[in-house]
Amino acid sequence: AEDWSEGRLLPGDVIEQVTAVKQEVNVFASAPFKDGKYGLQRELRKIHKANETALARVKRRGTKVDLSVCVVSEEAMMRKKLYLLADPVQKNYVALLMDSTEEECVALQGTTWIFFLLDCLEQFSIKDRLISYPWQSKMHQFLPSPNSAMVFSLILMPFQRANEGGDGDLENTTARAMAWLSASQSSGVPVIFVNIQSEPMFLQSSTSKYFGSSNPEDPLGMVNSGMYPLHELEGTEINVTRAIRLWYSPPEGEIAITLQPTDGEARLGVNITCTEEGFCYVSSVDIGTAADRAGIRKIYDAACSANKLLVVSRVAGEKVTPWFVSASGAIRCFNAHSISEKISSHRQAREPIDFYFMVWTGGTNVKPASPSRA
């Protein structure tokens, strides 16, 4: 059954007509064949002697099907040759001709069709395809910031003393990642666990530098880039360090607010502080300032009531969450003073500045009616 196809003779086919293709031999036999199977054998013998291909018209499940065939012979009883119809390409695929009633053929066709379908089901595989997708418009439509995935990650390198047999193995690095997340949650940072995975870091032994980074200690190029080069040099040893990447996310996404300075305004009124884990958060909001007018004070008070910190996730489209822990254990994060300087620069230039805040569970109730987008 594995060789069956609808382009070949199948069990139960009713042969209604056989015609020599090139007509060099005058063979045109149609049912009912004179002398039945023996009469058909005479016509097939003529085609075989001329070494011609033929066209067989068969009746199959109520339809007429034309099939390309050839005639082969095999020794039968009394040294007589038996002529059979075969596939012109795979000549060992032959059809044995028999005298049968149409009812018997129909019954055999039904059985053949079931076997054929079962074989097709075993070989059938659903095909894939490529479709175009409007990524940019979807990102602008469905994300608070067009380039924000609303998930964040932290890379943790194994401790340096791992090479000396210390606590720098994968288990220890994973434990430190989870401890950092739990400590962040305990301090009021509204984040939840998303995923954790190992991250290979490739180090060239001869230069002690990570591929994709110019700094031998902090492979930031590998952390922040989706692609980095590996140059194969003969005799160069490449070490692989297994770091840990922790994925986390605010429970209810991010909220975007724009601060619009006014002429003569001395400050925008939002004060930024950092947690021990490296998160920047709003520590106070001055009344009557741009931050107060934009609704940050309202959200800040709601966060305090929920025992949560109003964590800043990005400023002017730039992500300001901690993202890397070096082999020494130091957390690379953003400087609160530097953020304050950026805010001051926007105030002096009287340019609006976008803030994005992490939203805690239930925090969407205090979301401004029309949040601004970057």
C-alpha positions as MATLAB code, in Angstrom:
seq = 'AEDWSEGRLLPGDVIEQVTAVKQEVNVFASAPFKDGKYGLQRELRKIHKANETALARVKRRGTKVDLSVCVVSEEAMMRKKLYLLADPVQKNYVALLMDSTEEECVALQGTTWIFFLLDCLEQFSIKDRLISYPWQSKMHQFLPSPNSAMVFSLILMPFQRANEGGDGDLENTTARAMAWLSASQSSGVPVIFVNIQSEPMFLQSSTSKYFGSSNPEDPLGMVNSGMYPLHELEGTEINVTRAIRLWYSPPEGEIAITLQPTDGEARLGVNITCTEEGFCYVSSVDIGTAADRAGIRKIYDAACSANKLLVVSRVAGEKVTPWFVSASGAIRCFNAHSISEKISSHRQAREPIDFYFMVWTGGTNVKPASPSRA';
ca = [
       0.000    0.000    0.000;
       2.950    2.346    0.481;
       3.438    2.462   -3.333;
      -0.190    3.225   -4.097;
      -1.105    6.550   -5.657;
      -4.035    7.846   -7.653;
      -1.768    8.136  -10.690;
      -1.269    4.357  -10.771;
      -3.465    1.310  -11.226;
      -5.087    0.360   -7.941;
      -6.805   -2.831   -6.775;
     -10.428   -2.849   -7.926;
      -9.922   -0.615  -10.976;
     -12.228   -1.601  -13.856;
     -10.258   -1.460  -17.122;
     -12.505   -0.022  -19.816;
     -10.007    0.782  -22.529;
      -6.364    0.208  -23.512;
      -4.766    2.218  -26.328;
      -1.238    2.167  -27.742;
       0.150    5.680  -27.327;
       2.194    6.013  -30.552;
      -0.290    4.086  -32.689;
       2.581    2.221  -34.407;
       0.638   -0.869  -33.477;
      -3.060   -0.698  -34.155;
      -4.292   -1.466  -30.650;
      -7.504   -0.007  -29.369;
      -9.297   -2.371  -27.049;
     -12.345   -1.380  -25.065;
     -14.683   -3.191  -22.712;
     -16.372   -5.540  -22.976;
     -13.228   -7.265  -24.266;
     -13.749  -10.116  -26.702;
     -12.949  -13.379  -24.896;
     -12.583  -11.454  -21.638;
      -9.182  -11.569  -19.993;
      -7.734  -13.736  -22.780;
      -8.792  -11.272  -25.460;
      -7.172   -8.438  -23.526;
      -4.001  -10.541  -23.229;
      -3.758  -10.711  -27.052;
      -3.906   -6.917  -27.337;
      -1.365   -6.434  -24.554;
       0.983   -8.871  -26.319;
       0.982   -6.620  -29.410;
       1.890   -3.563  -27.332;
       4.627   -5.503  -25.526;
       6.208   -6.729  -28.760;
       6.307   -3.158  -30.100;
       7.841   -2.005  -26.797;
       5.298    0.793  -26.600;
       3.672    2.582  -23.705;
      -0.086    2.598  -23.470;
      -2.942    4.600  -22.050;
      -5.385    2.725  -19.833;
      -8.769    4.198  -19.034;
     -10.203    2.786  -15.817;
     -13.390    3.273  -13.872;
     -12.681    4.089  -10.235;
     -15.293    5.066   -7.652;
     -17.702    6.272  -10.339;
     -15.203    8.355  -12.332;
     -13.084    7.764  -15.443;
      -9.314    7.975  -14.936;
      -6.667    7.862  -17.694;
      -3.383    6.279  -16.611;
      -0.051    5.932  -18.398;
       1.055    2.282  -18.305;
       3.482   -0.118  -19.914;
       3.165   -3.842  -20.622;
       5.476   -6.362  -18.990;
       5.500  -10.138  -19.228;
       6.221  -12.978  -16.880;
       6.359  -16.744  -17.304;
       3.109  -18.507  -16.481;
       2.064  -22.158  -16.511;
       2.830  -24.306  -19.578;
       5.605  -21.842  -20.551;
       3.025  -19.336  -21.606;
       3.692  -15.677  -21.022;
       1.330  -13.605  -18.949;
       1.109   -9.932  -19.895;
       0.574   -7.425  -17.135;
       0.078   -3.681  -16.901;
       2.801   -1.882  -14.952;
       3.867    1.597  -13.977;
       6.052    3.009  -16.805;
       8.613    4.377  -14.322;
       8.593    1.768  -11.559;
       8.094   -1.353  -13.624;
       8.026   -3.694  -10.660;
       4.705   -2.079   -9.736;
       2.388   -4.391  -11.713;
      -1.347   -5.010  -11.814;
      -2.691   -8.552  -12.025;
      -5.672   -8.737  -14.387;
      -8.691  -10.803  -13.346;
     -12.213  -11.477  -14.588;
     -14.545   -9.992  -11.961;
     -18.032   -8.595  -11.741;
     -18.469   -4.852  -11.357;
     -19.920   -5.396   -7.877;
     -16.776   -7.255   -6.828;
     -14.617   -4.450   -8.219;
     -16.625   -1.773   -6.399;
     -16.219   -3.659   -3.113;
     -12.470   -4.003   -3.692;
     -12.230   -0.313   -4.592;
     -13.811    0.579   -1.250;
     -11.259   -1.490    0.653;
      -8.424   -0.055   -1.446;
      -9.604    3.497   -0.826;
      -9.610    2.973    2.950;
      -6.051    1.600    2.885;
      -5.012    4.455    0.596;
      -6.456    7.083    2.945;
      -4.833    5.507    6.003;
      -1.468    5.497    4.246;
      -1.935    9.134    3.233;
      -2.795   10.050    6.828;
       0.441    8.494    8.075;
       2.487   10.476    5.562;
       0.530   13.718    5.784;
       2.148   16.693    7.489;
       0.634   20.137    7.893;
       2.584   22.642    5.819;
       3.885   25.903    7.211;
       4.155   29.254    5.468;
       5.573   32.748    5.858;
       3.225   35.706    6.290;
       4.029   39.394    6.471;
       3.125   41.227    9.678;
       2.914   44.991   10.448;
       5.295   44.877   13.413;
       5.842   48.605   13.793;
       2.162   49.560   13.781;
       1.290   46.735   16.199;
       4.060   47.794   18.585;
       2.806   51.384   18.535;
      -0.779   50.240   19.023;
      -0.431   47.657   21.777;
       2.618   48.673   23.830;
       2.861   51.619   26.253;
       6.188   52.364   24.579;
       6.773   51.185   20.989;
      10.050   49.463   21.898;
       9.004   48.144   25.314;
       8.404   44.427   25.663;
       7.019   45.020   29.192;
       9.372   42.294   30.406;
      12.795   42.951   31.886;
      15.831   40.781   32.485;
      18.884   40.660   34.719;
      22.073   38.822   33.760;
      24.084   37.372   36.660;
      27.659   36.251   36.071;
      29.117   33.448   38.228;
      31.344   34.635   41.055;
      35.023   34.989   40.170;
      35.971   32.448   42.799;
      34.095   29.790   40.821;
      37.362   29.000   39.046;
      38.918   28.397   42.439;
      36.237   25.923   43.490;
      34.050   28.459   45.311;
      30.318   29.179   45.181;
      30.173   30.185   41.544;
      28.361   27.226   40.014;
      25.058   27.381   38.156;
      23.042   26.475   41.250;
      24.589   29.298   43.262;
      24.072   31.845   40.472;
      20.436   30.782   40.138;
      19.923   31.058   43.887;
      21.365   34.582   43.867;
      18.986   35.555   41.053;
      15.955   34.353   42.999;
      17.220   36.014   46.197;
      17.569   39.312   44.321;
      14.012   39.014   42.981;
      12.569   38.161   46.405;
      14.464   41.041   48.034;
      13.153   43.423   45.364;
       9.581   42.304   45.977;
      10.063   42.615   49.733;
      11.256   46.209   49.369;
       8.066   47.095   47.471;
       9.178   46.783   43.846;
       6.092   45.602   41.871;
       7.630   42.741   39.886;
       6.734   39.094   39.331;
       8.794   36.126   38.142;
       8.536   35.332   34.422;
      11.344   32.896   33.568;
      14.942   31.951   34.282;
      17.500   30.477   31.888;
      21.209   29.858   31.496;
      23.067   32.238   29.193;
      26.361   31.214   27.506;
      29.133   33.825   27.569;
      32.098   33.145   25.263;
      35.509   34.207   26.578;
      38.696   34.238   24.489;
      41.458   32.915   26.727;
      44.321   34.715   24.974;
      42.821   38.187   25.514;
      40.589   37.472   28.531;
      37.822   39.367   26.737;
      34.267   38.296   26.073;
      33.235   38.175   22.437;
      31.130   41.213   21.591;
      32.621   43.310   24.416;
      35.750   45.429   24.794;
      35.657   45.160   28.585;
      37.225   41.953   29.945;
      35.099   42.093   33.109;
      31.629   43.124   31.910;
      30.377   41.477   28.684;
      27.719   44.146   28.147;
      27.837   43.828   24.376;
      26.624   40.243   24.699;
      24.005   41.120   27.310;
      22.316   43.883   25.346;
      22.789   42.642   21.777;
      20.916   39.945   19.902;
      24.015   39.127   17.830;
      27.753   39.155   18.396;
      30.685   37.872   16.284;
      32.790   34.791   16.979;
      36.070   34.841   15.044;
      37.620   31.410   14.688;
      41.380   31.619   15.177;
      43.606   28.570   14.906;
      44.906   27.559   18.298;
      42.594   29.947   20.157;
      40.907   28.499   23.206;
      37.362   29.662   23.872;
      35.896   29.276   27.340;
      32.159   29.296   27.904;
      30.813   30.869   31.073;
      27.263   29.912   32.023;
      25.551   33.007   33.343;
      21.925   33.209   34.461;
      19.292   35.460   32.893;
      16.308   36.208   35.118;
      13.171   37.484   33.402;
      10.674   39.519   35.418;
       7.764   41.844   34.732;
       5.471   44.329   36.497;
       2.165   42.567   37.318;
       0.018   44.949   35.251;
       2.461   46.405   32.760;
       3.673   49.983   32.589;
       2.025   53.385   32.736;
       3.335   56.308   30.669;
       3.121   59.940   31.817;
       4.537   63.059   30.173;
       5.893   65.943   32.218;
       5.491   69.304   30.491;
       7.629   72.130   31.962;
       6.264   75.673   32.007;
       8.142   78.948   31.721;
       9.855   79.961   34.916;
       9.351   76.586   36.594;
      12.269   75.952   38.954;
      11.854   72.158   39.130;
       9.623   69.439   37.717;
       8.930   68.136   41.200;
       9.777   64.420   40.984;
      12.518   63.106   43.273;
      14.278   59.828   42.399;
      15.984   57.359   44.759;
      17.463   53.870   44.207;
      16.797   50.648   46.101;
      19.562   48.358   47.283;
      18.720   46.038   44.360;
      19.260   48.848   41.817;
      15.690   49.970   41.019;
      14.981   53.695   40.659;
      11.752   54.877   42.293;
       9.894   58.087   43.095;
      10.636   59.054   46.706;
       8.498   62.218   46.741;
       6.467   64.533   44.509;
       6.307   68.280   45.081;
       2.870   69.889   45.128;
       2.059   72.331   42.339;
       4.825   71.146   40.017;
       4.748   69.565   36.550;
       4.876   66.111   38.170;
       1.849   66.972   40.299;
      -0.075   68.377   37.320;
       0.673   65.282   35.222;
      -0.806   62.992   37.881;
       2.382   61.431   39.247;
       1.515   62.517   42.785;
      -1.826   60.719   42.537;
      -0.124   57.501   41.403;
       2.608   57.923   44.014;
       0.033   58.209   46.822;
      -1.810   55.135   45.492;
       1.453   53.156   45.444;
       2.218   54.178   49.027;
      -1.284   53.106   50.081;
      -0.645   49.692   48.478;
       2.754   49.437   50.242;
       4.487   49.539   46.868;
       7.247   51.680   45.417;
       6.507   53.785   42.348;
       9.347   52.304   40.285;
      10.598   54.123   37.194;
      11.049   51.626   34.347;
      12.235   54.046   31.667;
      12.887   57.755   31.164;
      12.502   59.389   27.741;
      12.252   55.927   26.193;
      15.482   54.681   27.808;
      15.211   51.654   30.100;
      16.507   52.427   33.602;
      16.094   49.077   35.363;
      19.110   47.078   36.654;
      20.317   44.640   34.027;
      23.686   43.138   34.912;
      25.535   41.605   37.876;
      29.283   41.297   37.331;
      31.508   38.430   38.460;
      32.449   40.503   41.509;
      28.782   40.628   42.564;
      28.291   44.333   41.809;
      24.944   45.298   40.268;
      25.075   47.536   37.220;
      22.148   49.946   37.445;
      21.314   53.577   36.701;
      22.375   56.512   38.813;
      19.476   58.404   40.401;
      21.498   61.619   40.278;
      22.057   61.152   36.531;
      18.303   60.742   36.015;
      17.699   63.943   37.995;
      20.183   65.750   35.757;
      18.334   64.543   32.655;
      15.047   65.793   34.125;
      16.669   69.151   34.852;
      17.986   69.377   31.283;
      14.477   68.915   29.902;
      13.182   71.567   32.297;
      15.797   74.066   31.207;
      15.065   73.393   27.531;
      11.308   73.472   28.303;
      11.017   70.120   26.509;
       8.500   67.455   27.641;
       9.901   64.241   29.113;
       8.192   60.837   29.228;
       8.222   58.704   32.361;
       7.198   55.039   32.521;
       6.273   53.443   35.824;
       5.749   49.812   36.835;
       2.135   49.101   37.736;
       1.390   46.886   40.727;
      -1.586   44.539   41.065;
      -4.699   46.716   41.180;
      -2.732   49.809   40.184;
      -4.499   50.252   36.865;
      -7.411   51.827   38.759;
      -5.357   55.012   39.223;
      -4.077   55.110   35.666;
      -4.472   58.561   33.998;
      -7.243   58.754   31.421;
      -4.934   59.513   28.476;
      -1.366   58.315   29.093;
       1.226   59.721   26.721;
       3.317   57.550   24.464;
       6.904   57.915   23.399;
];
